[in-house]
Every structure is written in C-alpha cells, then in structure tokens.
C-alpha cells in the first residue's frame, strides 16, 4: 500500500521518496502506518499546492 502511494510522490520528490523507503526497511507495523499517513499527507499537500500554483505548461504538457 505504501509503495502505491509513494510512486506518484517519487515523480516530484525523489529525495523524500528515498528517505521514506529507507525508513520502511526496519519499521514496525505501527511505524509503517505512520509512514503511510505521512506519505498520503505529503501527496495531498503537494496536490493542493499544484492547484493553487500550477506549473508552467508548454505545448499542452506540464512539467510535473
């Protein structure tokens, strides 16, 4: 489940995704649940920022 949520995050923040992946290696179930919540919150925050300040577009494509 976390990897599914982490995939879109990795597109715009490879460093954050790598840090989360390292944390997951030795995490307990409780810690994994907290990591999942953090990843979801990060993605929602990013999506909200993109709605307010969309990236520049060229030729109908964005740079995300």
mmCIF file of the N, C-alpha and C atoms, coordinates in Angstrom:
data_MODEL
# 
_entry.id   MODEL 
# 
loop_
_atom_site.group_PDB 
_atom_site.id 
_atom_site.type_symbol 
_atom_site.label_atom_id 
_atom_site.label_alt_id 
_atom_site.label_comp_id 
_atom_site.label_asym_id 
_atom_site.label_entity_id 
_atom_site.label_seq_id 
_atom_site.pdbx_PDB_ins_code 
_atom_site.Cartn_x 
_atom_site.Cartn_y 
_atom_site.Cartn_z 
_atom_site.occupancy 
_atom_site.B_iso_or_equiv 
_atom_site.pdbx_formal_charge 
_atom_site.auth_seq_id 
_atom_site.auth_comp_id 
_atom_site.auth_asym_id 
_atom_site.auth_atom_id 
_atom_site.pdbx_PDB_model_num 
ATOM 1   N N  . UNK A 1 1  ? 0.819  -1.195 0.000   1.00 0.00 ? 1  UNK A N  1 
ATOM 2   C CA . UNK A 1 1  ? 0.000  0.000  0.000   1.00 0.00 ? 1  UNK A CA 1 
ATOM 3   C C  . UNK A 1 1  ? 0.865  1.261  0.000   1.00 0.00 ? 1  UNK A C  1 
ATOM 4   N N  . UNK A 1 2  ? 1.918  1.248  0.822   1.00 0.00 ? 2  UNK A N  1 
ATOM 5   C CA . UNK A 1 2  ? 2.770  2.433  0.892   1.00 0.00 ? 2  UNK A CA 1 
ATOM 6   C C  . UNK A 1 2  ? 3.457  2.659  -0.448  1.00 0.00 ? 2  UNK A C  1 
ATOM 7   N N  . UNK A 1 3  ? 3.912  1.578  -1.074  1.00 0.00 ? 3  UNK A N  1 
ATOM 8   C CA . UNK A 1 3  ? 4.598  1.734  -2.360  1.00 0.00 ? 3  UNK A CA 1 
ATOM 9   C C  . UNK A 1 3  ? 3.666  2.321  -3.417  1.00 0.00 ? 3  UNK A C  1 
ATOM 10  N N  . UNK A 1 4  ? 2.390  1.974  -3.371  1.00 0.00 ? 4  UNK A N  1 
ATOM 11  C CA . UNK A 1 4  ? 1.428  2.543  -4.315  1.00 0.00 ? 4  UNK A CA 1 
ATOM 12  C C  . UNK A 1 4  ? 1.281  4.047  -4.089  1.00 0.00 ? 4  UNK A C  1 
ATOM 13  N N  . UNK A 1 5  ? 1.278  4.461  -2.840  1.00 0.00 ? 5  UNK A N  1 
ATOM 14  C CA . UNK A 1 5  ? 1.165  5.884  -2.521  1.00 0.00 ? 5  UNK A CA 1 
ATOM 15  C C  . UNK A 1 5  ? 2.471  6.617  -2.802  1.00 0.00 ? 5  UNK A C  1 
ATOM 16  N N  . UNK A 1 6  ? 3.587  5.903  -2.679  1.00 0.00 ? 6  UNK A N  1 
ATOM 17  C CA . UNK A 1 6  ? 4.895  6.521  -2.841  1.00 0.00 ? 6  UNK A CA 1 
ATOM 18  C C  . UNK A 1 6  ? 5.255  6.752  -4.306  1.00 0.00 ? 6  UNK A C  1 
ATOM 19  N N  . UNK A 1 7  ? 4.686  5.973  -5.205  1.00 0.00 ? 7  UNK A N  1 
ATOM 20  C CA . UNK A 1 7  ? 5.026  6.095  -6.631  1.00 0.00 ? 7  UNK A CA 1 
ATOM 21  C C  . UNK A 1 7  ? 4.782  7.499  -7.184  1.00 0.00 ? 7  UNK A C  1 
ATOM 22  N N  . UNK A 1 8  ? 3.605  8.109  -6.979  1.00 0.00 ? 8  UNK A N  1 
ATOM 23  C CA . UNK A 1 8  ? 3.428  9.466  -7.517  1.00 0.00 ? 8  UNK A CA 1 
ATOM 24  C C  . UNK A 1 8  ? 4.295  10.506 -6.812  1.00 0.00 ? 8  UNK A C  1 
ATOM 25  N N  . UNK A 1 9  ? 4.610  10.271 -5.537  1.00 0.00 ? 9  UNK A N  1 
ATOM 26  C CA . UNK A 1 9  ? 5.463  11.206 -4.802  1.00 0.00 ? 9  UNK A CA 1 
ATOM 27  C C  . UNK A 1 9  ? 6.869  11.202 -5.397  1.00 0.00 ? 9  UNK A C  1 
ATOM 28  N N  . UNK A 1 10 ? 7.332  10.019 -5.791  1.00 0.00 ? 10 UNK A N  1 
ATOM 29  C CA . UNK A 1 10 ? 8.684  9.883  -6.328  1.00 0.00 ? 10 UNK A CA 1 
ATOM 30  C C  . UNK A 1 10 ? 8.872  10.724 -7.589  1.00 0.00 ? 10 UNK A C  1 
ATOM 31  N N  . UNK A 1 11 ? 7.795  10.970 -8.322  1.00 0.00 ? 11 UNK A N  1 
ATOM 32  C CA . UNK A 1 11 ? 7.875  11.757 -9.553  1.00 0.00 ? 11 UNK A CA 1 
ATOM 33  C C  . UNK A 1 11 ? 8.363  13.174 -9.268  1.00 0.00 ? 11 UNK A C  1 
ATOM 34  N N  . UNK A 1 12 ? 7.882  13.789 -8.196  1.00 0.00 ? 12 UNK A N  1 
ATOM 35  C CA . UNK A 1 12 ? 8.247  15.179 -7.919  1.00 0.00 ? 12 UNK A CA 1 
ATOM 36  C C  . UNK A 1 12 ? 9.188  15.351 -6.746  1.00 0.00 ? 12 UNK A C  1 
ATOM 37  N N  . UNK A 1 13 ? 9.465  14.282 -5.990  1.00 0.00 ? 13 UNK A N  1 
ATOM 38  C CA . UNK A 1 13 ? 10.396 14.402 -4.870  1.00 0.00 ? 13 UNK A CA 1 
ATOM 39  C C  . UNK A 1 13 ? 11.112 13.081 -4.630  1.00 0.00 ? 13 UNK A C  1 
ATOM 40  N N  . UNK A 1 14 ? 12.123 12.814 -5.432  1.00 0.00 ? 14 UNK A N  1 
ATOM 41  C CA . UNK A 1 14 ? 12.878 11.567 -5.310  1.00 0.00 ? 14 UNK A CA 1 
ATOM 42  C C  . UNK A 1 14 ? 13.571 11.473 -3.944  1.00 0.00 ? 14 UNK A C  1 
ATOM 43  N N  . UNK A 1 15 ? 14.093 12.589 -3.433  1.00 0.00 ? 15 UNK A N  1 
ATOM 44  C CA . UNK A 1 15 ? 14.769 12.580 -2.139  1.00 0.00 ? 15 UNK A CA 1 
ATOM 45  C C  . UNK A 1 15 ? 13.830 12.168 -1.014  1.00 0.00 ? 15 UNK A C  1 
ATOM 46  N N  . UNK A 1 16 ? 12.637 12.737 -0.997  1.00 0.00 ? 16 UNK A N  1 
ATOM 47  C CA . UNK A 1 16 ? 11.642 12.380 0.020   1.00 0.00 ? 16 UNK A CA 1 
ATOM 48  C C  . UNK A 1 16 ? 11.277 10.903 -0.100  1.00 0.00 ? 16 UNK A C  1 
ATOM 49  N N  . UNK A 1 17 ? 11.058 10.438 -1.322  1.00 0.00 ? 17 UNK A N  1 
ATOM 50  C CA . UNK A 1 17 ? 10.686 9.039  -1.540  1.00 0.00 ? 17 UNK A CA 1 
ATOM 51  C C  . UNK A 1 17 ? 11.796 8.098  -1.089  1.00 0.00 ? 17 UNK A C  1 
ATOM 52  N N  . UNK A 1 18 ? 13.041 8.453  -1.343  1.00 0.00 ? 18 UNK A N  1 
ATOM 53  C CA . UNK A 1 18 ? 14.160 7.612  -0.915  1.00 0.00 ? 18 UNK A CA 1 
ATOM 54  C C  . UNK A 1 18 ? 14.262 7.567  0.604   1.00 0.00 ? 18 UNK A C  1 
ATOM 55  N N  . UNK A 1 19 ? 14.046 8.706  1.260   1.00 0.00 ? 19 UNK A N  1 
ATOM 56  C CA . UNK A 1 19 ? 14.073 8.749  2.723   1.00 0.00 ? 19 UNK A CA 1 
ATOM 57  C C  . UNK A 1 19 ? 12.986 7.852  3.307   1.00 0.00 ? 19 UNK A C  1 
ATOM 58  N N  . UNK A 1 20 ? 11.793 7.920  2.744   1.00 0.00 ? 20 UNK A N  1 
ATOM 59  C CA . UNK A 1 20 ? 10.687 7.086  3.213   1.00 0.00 ? 20 UNK A CA 1 
ATOM 60  C C  . UNK A 1 20 ? 11.005 5.611  2.987   1.00 0.00 ? 20 UNK A C  1 
ATOM 61  N N  . UNK A 1 21 ? 11.559 5.279  1.842   1.00 0.00 ? 21 UNK A N  1 
ATOM 62  C CA . UNK A 1 21 ? 11.902 3.884  1.540   1.00 0.00 ? 21 UNK A CA 1 
ATOM 63  C C  . UNK A 1 21 ? 12.899 3.343  2.555   1.00 0.00 ? 21 UNK A C  1 
ATOM 64  N N  . UNK A 1 22 ? 13.886 4.151  2.943   1.00 0.00 ? 22 UNK A N  1 
ATOM 65  C CA . UNK A 1 22 ? 14.862 3.731  3.949   1.00 0.00 ? 22 UNK A CA 1 
ATOM 66  C C  . UNK A 1 22 ? 14.199 3.518  5.306   1.00 0.00 ? 22 UNK A C  1 
ATOM 67  N N  . UNK A 1 23 ? 13.286 4.413  5.685   1.00 0.00 ? 23 UNK A N  1 
ATOM 68  C CA . UNK A 1 23 ? 12.584 4.278  6.964   1.00 0.00 ? 23 UNK A CA 1 
ATOM 69  C C  . UNK A 1 23 ? 11.769 2.988  7.015   1.00 0.00 ? 23 UNK A C  1 
ATOM 70  N N  . UNK A 1 24 ? 11.231 2.572  5.873   1.00 0.00 ? 24 UNK A N  1 
ATOM 71  C CA . UNK A 1 24 ? 10.356 1.404  5.828   1.00 0.00 ? 24 UNK A CA 1 
ATOM 72  C C  . UNK A 1 24 ? 11.107 0.097  6.053   1.00 0.00 ? 24 UNK A C  1 
ATOM 73  N N  . UNK A 1 25 ? 12.405 0.075  5.811   1.00 0.00 ? 25 UNK A N  1 
ATOM 74  C CA . UNK A 1 25 ? 13.171 -1.166 5.878   1.00 0.00 ? 25 UNK A CA 1 
ATOM 75  C C  . UNK A 1 25 ? 13.097 -1.844 7.241   1.00 0.00 ? 25 UNK A C  1 
ATOM 76  N N  . UNK A 1 26 ? 13.190 -1.074 8.312   1.00 0.00 ? 26 UNK A N  1 
ATOM 77  C CA . UNK A 1 26 ? 13.200 -1.651 9.655   1.00 0.00 ? 26 UNK A CA 1 
ATOM 78  C C  . UNK A 1 26 ? 12.024 -1.194 10.509  1.00 0.00 ? 26 UNK A C  1 
ATOM 79  N N  . UNK A 1 27 ? 10.975 -0.743 9.872   1.00 0.00 ? 27 UNK A N  1 
ATOM 80  C CA . UNK A 1 27 ? 9.837  -0.191 10.610  1.00 0.00 ? 27 UNK A CA 1 
ATOM 81  C C  . UNK A 1 27 ? 8.892  -1.286 11.101  1.00 0.00 ? 27 UNK A C  1 
ATOM 82  N N  . UNK A 1 28 ? 8.298  -1.028 12.254  1.00 0.00 ? 28 UNK A N  1 
ATOM 83  C CA . UNK A 1 28 ? 7.262  -1.915 12.775  1.00 0.00 ? 28 UNK A CA 1 
ATOM 84  C C  . UNK A 1 28 ? 5.949  -1.599 12.065  1.00 0.00 ? 28 UNK A C  1 
ATOM 85  N N  . UNK A 1 29 ? 4.929  -2.398 12.338  1.00 0.00 ? 29 UNK A N  1 
ATOM 86  C CA . UNK A 1 29 ? 3.611  -2.165 11.734  1.00 0.00 ? 29 UNK A CA 1 
ATOM 87  C C  . UNK A 1 29 ? 3.077  -0.790 12.130  1.00 0.00 ? 29 UNK A C  1 
ATOM 88  N N  . UNK A 1 30 ? 3.240  -0.425 13.381  1.00 0.00 ? 30 UNK A N  1 
ATOM 89  C CA . UNK A 1 30 ? 2.760  0.880  13.842  1.00 0.00 ? 30 UNK A CA 1 
ATOM 90  C C  . UNK A 1 30 ? 3.503  1.997  13.114  1.00 0.00 ? 30 UNK A C  1 
ATOM 91  N N  . UNK A 1 31 ? 4.822  1.844  12.970  1.00 0.00 ? 31 UNK A N  1 
ATOM 92  C CA . UNK A 1 31 ? 5.608  2.853  12.261  1.00 0.00 ? 31 UNK A CA 1 
ATOM 93  C C  . UNK A 1 31 ? 5.229  2.910  10.783  1.00 0.00 ? 31 UNK A C  1 
ATOM 94  N N  . UNK A 1 32 ? 4.938  1.750  10.187  1.00 0.00 ? 32 UNK A N  1 
ATOM 95  C CA . UNK A 1 32 ? 4.519  1.725  8.782   1.00 0.00 ? 32 UNK A CA 1 
ATOM 96  C C  . UNK A 1 32 ? 3.202  2.468  8.582   1.00 0.00 ? 32 UNK A C  1 
ATOM 97  N N  . UNK A 1 33 ? 2.289  2.319  9.530   1.00 0.00 ? 33 UNK A N  1 
ATOM 98  C CA . UNK A 1 33 ? 1.020  3.056  9.451   1.00 0.00 ? 33 UNK A CA 1 
ATOM 99  C C  . UNK A 1 33 ? 1.262  4.563  9.522   1.00 0.00 ? 33 UNK A C  1 
ATOM 100 N N  . UNK A 1 34 ? 2.178  4.979  10.392  1.00 0.00 ? 34 UNK A N  1 
ATOM 101 C CA . UNK A 1 34 ? 2.507  6.401  10.499  1.00 0.00 ? 34 UNK A CA 1 
ATOM 102 C C  . UNK A 1 34 ? 3.178  6.900  9.221   1.00 0.00 ? 34 UNK A C  1 
ATOM 103 N N  . UNK A 1 35 ? 4.048  6.080  8.638   1.00 0.00 ? 35 UNK A N  1 
ATOM 104 C CA . UNK A 1 35 ? 4.716  6.448  7.387   1.00 0.00 ? 35 UNK A CA 1 
ATOM 105 C C  . UNK A 1 35 ? 3.690  6.593  6.273   1.00 0.00 ? 35 UNK A C  1 
ATOM 106 N N  . UNK A 1 36 ? 2.742  5.668  6.197   1.00 0.00 ? 36 UNK A N  1 
ATOM 107 C CA . UNK A 1 36 ? 1.696  5.740  5.175   1.00 0.00 ? 36 UNK A CA 1 
ATOM 108 C C  . UNK A 1 36 ? 0.897  7.031  5.320   1.00 0.00 ? 36 UNK A C  1 
ATOM 109 N N  . UNK A 1 37 ? 0.529  7.369  6.540   1.00 0.00 ? 37 UNK A N  1 
ATOM 110 C CA . UNK A 1 37 ? -0.215 8.611  6.774   1.00 0.00 ? 37 UNK A CA 1 
ATOM 111 C C  . UNK A 1 37 ? 0.607  9.821  6.349   1.00 0.00 ? 37 UNK A C  1 
ATOM 112 N N  . UNK A 1 38 ? 1.904  9.800  6.622   1.00 0.00 ? 38 UNK A N  1 
ATOM 113 C CA . UNK A 1 38 ? 2.784  10.897 6.240   1.00 0.00 ? 38 UNK A CA 1 
ATOM 114 C C  . UNK A 1 38 ? 2.884  11.031 4.723   1.00 0.00 ? 38 UNK A C  1 
ATOM 115 N N  . UNK A 1 39 ? 3.008  9.910  4.030   1.00 0.00 ? 39 UNK A N  1 
ATOM 116 C CA . UNK A 1 39 ? 3.104  9.929  2.566   1.00 0.00 ? 39 UNK A CA 1 
ATOM 117 C C  . UNK A 1 39 ? 1.813  10.466 1.946   1.00 0.00 ? 39 UNK A C  1 
ATOM 118 N N  . UNK A 1 40 ? 0.682  10.020 2.460   1.00 0.00 ? 40 UNK A N  1 
ATOM 119 C CA . UNK A 1 40 ? -0.606 10.499 1.941   1.00 0.00 ? 40 UNK A CA 1 
ATOM 120 C C  . UNK A 1 40 ? -0.752 11.999 2.189   1.00 0.00 ? 40 UNK A C  1 
ATOM 121 N N  . UNK A 1 41 ? -0.392 12.449 3.383   1.00 0.00 ? 41 UNK A N  1 
ATOM 122 C CA . UNK A 1 41 ? -0.474 13.876 3.696   1.00 0.00 ? 41 UNK A CA 1 
ATOM 123 C C  . UNK A 1 41 ? 0.454  14.687 2.794   1.00 0.00 ? 41 UNK A C  1 
ATOM 124 N N  . UNK A 1 42 ? 1.644  14.164 2.546   1.00 0.00 ? 42 UNK A N  1 
ATOM 125 C CA . UNK A 1 42 ? 2.598  14.847 1.667   1.00 0.00 ? 42 UNK A CA 1 
ATOM 126 C C  . UNK A 1 42 ? 2.022  14.998 0.266   1.00 0.00 ? 42 UNK A C  1 
ATOM 127 N N  . UNK A 1 43 ? 1.442  13.923 -0.260  1.00 0.00 ? 43 UNK A N  1 
ATOM 128 C CA . UNK A 1 43 ? 0.880  13.959 -1.610  1.00 0.00 ? 43 UNK A CA 1 
ATOM 129 C C  . UNK A 1 43 ? -0.315 14.914 -1.689  1.00 0.00 ? 43 UNK A C  1 
ATOM 130 N N  . UNK A 1 44 ? -1.179 14.882 -0.688  1.00 0.00 ? 44 UNK A N  1 
ATOM 131 C CA . UNK A 1 44 ? -2.329 15.788 -0.680  1.00 0.00 ? 44 UNK A CA 1 
ATOM 132 C C  . UNK A 1 44 ? -1.886 17.246 -0.613  1.00 0.00 ? 44 UNK A C  1 
ATOM 133 N N  . UNK A 1 45 ? -0.862 17.519 0.202   1.00 0.00 ? 45 UNK A N  1 
ATOM 134 C CA . UNK A 1 45 ? -0.332 18.872 0.303   1.00 0.00 ? 45 UNK A CA 1 
ATOM 135 C C  . UNK A 1 45 ? 0.254  19.320 -1.031  1.00 0.00 ? 45 UNK A C  1 
ATOM 136 N N  . UNK A 1 46 ? 0.983  18.435 -1.688  1.00 0.00 ? 46 UNK A N  1 
ATOM 137 C CA . UNK A 1 46 ? 1.561  18.757 -2.993  1.00 0.00 ? 46 UNK A CA 1 
ATOM 138 C C  . UNK A 1 46 ? 0.463  19.029 -4.019  1.00 0.00 ? 46 UNK A C  1 
ATOM 139 N N  . UNK A 1 47 ? -0.557 18.175 -4.034  1.00 0.00 ? 47 UNK A N  1 
ATOM 140 C CA . UNK A 1 47 ? -1.665 18.366 -4.979  1.00 0.00 ? 47 UNK A CA 1 
ATOM 141 C C  . UNK A 1 47 ? -2.365 19.702 -4.753  1.00 0.00 ? 47 UNK A C  1 
ATOM 142 N N  . UNK A 1 48 ? -2.560 20.070 -3.495  1.00 0.00 ? 48 UNK A N  1 
ATOM 143 C CA . UNK A 1 48 ? -3.188 21.353 -3.169  1.00 0.00 ? 48 UNK A CA 1 
ATOM 144 C C  . UNK A 1 48 ? -2.330 22.518 -3.657  1.00 0.00 ? 48 UNK A C  1 
ATOM 145 N N  . UNK A 1 49 ? -1.017 22.428 -3.448  1.00 0.00 ? 49 UNK A N  1 
ATOM 146 C CA . UNK A 1 49 ? -0.120 23.481 -3.929  1.00 0.00 ? 49 UNK A CA 1 
ATOM 147 C C  . UNK A 1 49 ? -0.179 23.592 -5.443  1.00 0.00 ? 49 UNK A C  1 
ATOM 148 N N  . UNK A 1 50 ? -0.271 22.467 -6.139  1.00 0.00 ? 50 UNK A N  1 
ATOM 149 C CA . UNK A 1 50 ? -0.314 22.484 -7.598  1.00 0.00 ? 50 UNK A CA 1 
ATOM 150 C C  . UNK A 1 50 ? -1.627 23.068 -8.114  1.00 0.00 ? 50 UNK A C  1 
ATOM 151 N N  . UNK A 1 51 ? -2.700 22.918 -7.343  1.00 0.00 ? 51 UNK A N  1 
ATOM 152 C CA . UNK A 1 51 ? -3.966 23.531 -7.737  1.00 0.00 ? 51 UNK A CA 1 
ATOM 153 C C  . UNK A 1 51 ? -3.878 25.047 -7.624  1.00 0.00 ? 51 UNK A C  1 
ATOM 154 N N  . UNK A 1 52 ? -3.198 25.523 -6.582  1.00 0.00 ? 52 UNK A N  1 
ATOM 155 C CA . UNK A 1 52 ? -3.071 26.963 -6.373  1.00 0.00 ? 52 UNK A CA 1 
ATOM 156 C C  . UNK A 1 52 ? -2.034 27.582 -7.305  1.00 0.00 ? 52 UNK A C  1 
ATOM 157 N N  . UNK A 1 53 ? -0.936 26.872 -7.518  1.00 0.00 ? 53 UNK A N  1 
ATOM 158 C CA . UNK A 1 53 ? 0.182  27.391 -8.309  1.00 0.00 ? 53 UNK A CA 1 
ATOM 159 C C  . UNK A 1 53 ? 0.613  26.320 -9.299  1.00 0.00 ? 53 UNK A C  1 
ATOM 160 N N  . UNK A 1 54 ? -0.167 26.170 -10.329 1.00 0.00 ? 54 UNK A N  1 
ATOM 161 C CA . UNK A 1 54 ? 0.136  25.130 -11.323 1.00 0.00 ? 54 UNK A CA 1 
ATOM 162 C C  . UNK A 1 54 ? 1.459  25.431 -12.025 1.00 0.00 ? 54 UNK A C  1 
ATOM 163 N N  . UNK A 1 55 ? 2.202  24.372 -12.378 1.00 0.00 ? 55 UNK A N  1 
ATOM 164 C CA . UNK A 1 55 ? 3.462  24.593 -13.097 1.00 0.00 ? 55 UNK A CA 1 
ATOM 165 C C  . UNK A 1 55 ? 3.202  25.149 -14.491 1.00 0.00 ? 55 UNK A C  1 
ATOM 166 N N  . UNK A 1 56 ? 4.208  25.760 -15.050 1.00 0.00 ? 56 UNK A N  1 
ATOM 167 C CA . UNK A 1 56 ? 4.075  26.289 -16.411 1.00 0.00 ? 56 UNK A CA 1 
ATOM 168 C C  . UNK A 1 56 ? 3.831  25.150 -17.379 1.00 0.00 ? 56 UNK A C  1 
ATOM 169 N N  . UNK A 1 57 ? 3.097  25.448 -18.401 1.00 0.00 ? 57 UNK A N  1 
ATOM 170 C CA . UNK A 1 57 ? 2.773  24.433 -19.397 1.00 0.00 ? 57 UNK A CA 1 
ATOM 171 C C  . UNK A 1 57 ? 3.333  24.853 -20.751 1.00 0.00 ? 57 UNK A C  1 
ATOM 172 N N  . UNK A 1 58 ? 3.800  23.872 -21.484 1.00 0.00 ? 58 UNK A N  1 
ATOM 173 C CA . UNK A 1 58 ? 4.313  24.140 -22.833 1.00 0.00 ? 58 UNK A CA 1 
ATOM 174 C C  . UNK A 1 58 ? 3.745  23.087 -23.766 1.00 0.00 ? 58 UNK A C  1 
ATOM 175 N N  . UNK A 1 59 ? 3.070  23.509 -24.780 1.00 0.00 ? 59 UNK A N  1 
ATOM 176 C CA . UNK A 1 59 ? 2.530  22.557 -25.741 1.00 0.00 ? 59 UNK A CA 1 
ATOM 177 C C  . UNK A 1 59 ? 1.491  21.628 -25.156 1.00 0.00 ? 59 UNK A C  1 
ATOM 178 N N  . UNK A 1 60 ? 0.719  22.112 -24.186 1.00 0.00 ? 60 UNK A N  1 
ATOM 179 C CA . UNK A 1 60 ? -0.323 21.277 -23.599 1.00 0.00 ? 60 UNK A CA 1 
ATOM 180 C C  . UNK A 1 60 ? 0.184  20.298 -22.552 1.00 0.00 ? 60 UNK A C  1 
ATOM 181 N N  . UNK A 1 61 ? 1.481  20.313 -22.260 1.00 0.00 ? 61 UNK A N  1 
ATOM 182 C CA . UNK A 1 61 ? 2.042  19.402 -21.255 1.00 0.00 ? 61 UNK A CA 1 
ATOM 183 C C  . UNK A 1 61 ? 2.549  20.214 -20.077 1.00 0.00 ? 61 UNK A C  1 
ATOM 184 N N  . UNK A 1 62 ? 2.469  19.648 -18.898 1.00 0.00 ? 62 UNK A N  1 
ATOM 185 C CA . UNK A 1 62 ? 3.061  20.342 -17.762 1.00 0.00 ? 62 UNK A CA 1 
ATOM 186 C C  . UNK A 1 62 ? 4.392  19.672 -17.419 1.00 0.00 ? 62 UNK A C  1 
ATOM 187 N N  . UNK A 1 63 ? 5.117  20.301 -16.527 1.00 0.00 ? 63 UNK A N  1 
ATOM 188 C CA . UNK A 1 63 ? 6.452  19.810 -16.186 1.00 0.00 ? 63 UNK A CA 1 
ATOM 189 C C  . UNK A 1 63 ? 6.464  18.927 -14.950 1.00 0.00 ? 63 UNK A C  1 
ATOM 190 N N  . UNK A 1 64 ? 5.309  18.487 -14.492 1.00 0.00 ? 64 UNK A N  1 
ATOM 191 C CA . UNK A 1 64 ? 5.269  17.620 -13.313 1.00 0.00 ? 64 UNK A CA 1 
ATOM 192 C C  . UNK A 1 64 ? 5.752  16.310 -13.726 1.00 0.00 ? 64 UNK A C  1 
# 
